[in-house]
């Protein structure tokens, strides 16, 4: 009985250590990555980023060719209205798509504006490893 208890305790400790290490790993591929942070003066708590995708050949069930068609950026602060928002998607270090839009006020609260940004459908959903969101303020000339 004593051996069983010791074995259970050791097994639990090993499982807990492996689980903790796995939780701290950085995922860099295999599935579409999402980001929820952006460095922007106008939005200090960041934005959310999600994607819409579709299959360009829906009649062929043997192929899984889902591509990203739109980026959905949400939780944008009102302070960013009028600024340019850019989304870039990468496969490894190569940029496979990007889109840009001007931020408009379409939310009811001060931080819930959302943008749908059309993309060129050149990124396979399973290949995208990194995505960036950038908010650039309007240029002010002296």
N, C-alpha and C positions, 0 to 999 in steps of 0.2 A: 504494500500500500504506500509505503514511504517513497519507493522508487517511482511510482505512478505520479505522486504529487510533485516530486522533483522534476520529472520529465515534463509535466504540464507547465510548471513554472518556467523552465528553460525554453520550452516551445513558445510560450506566450511572450517571453522577453525577445526571442529571435524574431517572431512575427511583428512585434511592436517596432523593433529597430528597422526591419525591412520596410514596413509600412511608412515610417517616418522618413526614411531616405527616399522612397518612391514619391512621396508627397512633395519633396523639395526639388524634384527633377524639372528641368526646363524642356518643354516639348518643342521640337523644331521641325516636325514634319509628319506626314501620314494623314493628317486631317486639316481641314480649313481652320486656321488660327483666328482668334478674335482678340481684339485689344479693347481696353477700356480706359486708356490714359492718353492724354495729349498735353504737351507743354504749350500753354497759350496764356497770355496775359489776361485775356477776356474770360477765361473759363478755368479757374484754378483747381476745380475738383474733377476735371476730365469729362470725357464724353463716352458714350457707348458705341460700339461698332459691330454690326452684323451684316449678313449677306443674303441676297436672294439669288437662286441659281436655277438653271433649267437644263434639260437634255436637248441638244441641237438635233438629235436623231431619235425621236421618241418611238419610231416604228421598229427600231432594231433592238430587241431585248437582249441580244448577246453583247452589246457594248454598253459600258457605263461611262458616259462622256459628259457628265454634268459639269457645266461651266458657270462661273460667277457672272451674273448679268447686272446686278445692282449692289451698291453698298448702302447700308442704312445707318446713318449716324444720328444718334439721339442724345438727349439730355444736354443740349447746347444752351448755354446761358444767353440771356437777352443782350448782355454786353458785347456779344460777338456778332450781332445783327449787322449786315453790310460787309463783313469780312469774307475773304475767300477761303473755302475749305477744300483741301486736296486729300484724296485717298490714293495710296499707292500699294499695289500687291506685288509680292516677289515670290519667285520660285528659286530658292537658294539665294544667290546674290544677283540674279537677273530679274529686272522689272518686267512683269508680264502684262500689267494693265494699270491704268490710273484714270481718275475722274476728278472733276473740279466743279464746284458750284458756289454761288454766293449765298450766304446764310440769310434766311428770311425769318420773320417772326410768324410762327404758326402754332405756338403753344399757348396754353392759358395761364401758366405759371412763369416765373422768371428764369427757369432753367429746364424747360421741357420741349424746346424746339427740336424738330426732326427734319432731316434731309434724306431724300432718296437720290442717289447719284448713279446715273446710267454708266455702265462699263461696256467695253468692246467685246466681251465674251471670249477673251483669249486665254483665260486662266482656268485650267482644270481644277475643280474643287479639291481633289485629293493631293494636288501638287503644291498648292499655296502654302508657304512656310512662314512668311512674315508679312505684316501689313502695317502701314504707317498712316496716321492722320495728322495733317498740319493745318493750322488756322493762321492765316496771315492777315494782319490788319491793313487797312487802307493806307496807302502812302500819303504822307503829309509833307508837302513841299513848302519851304520857307518863303 
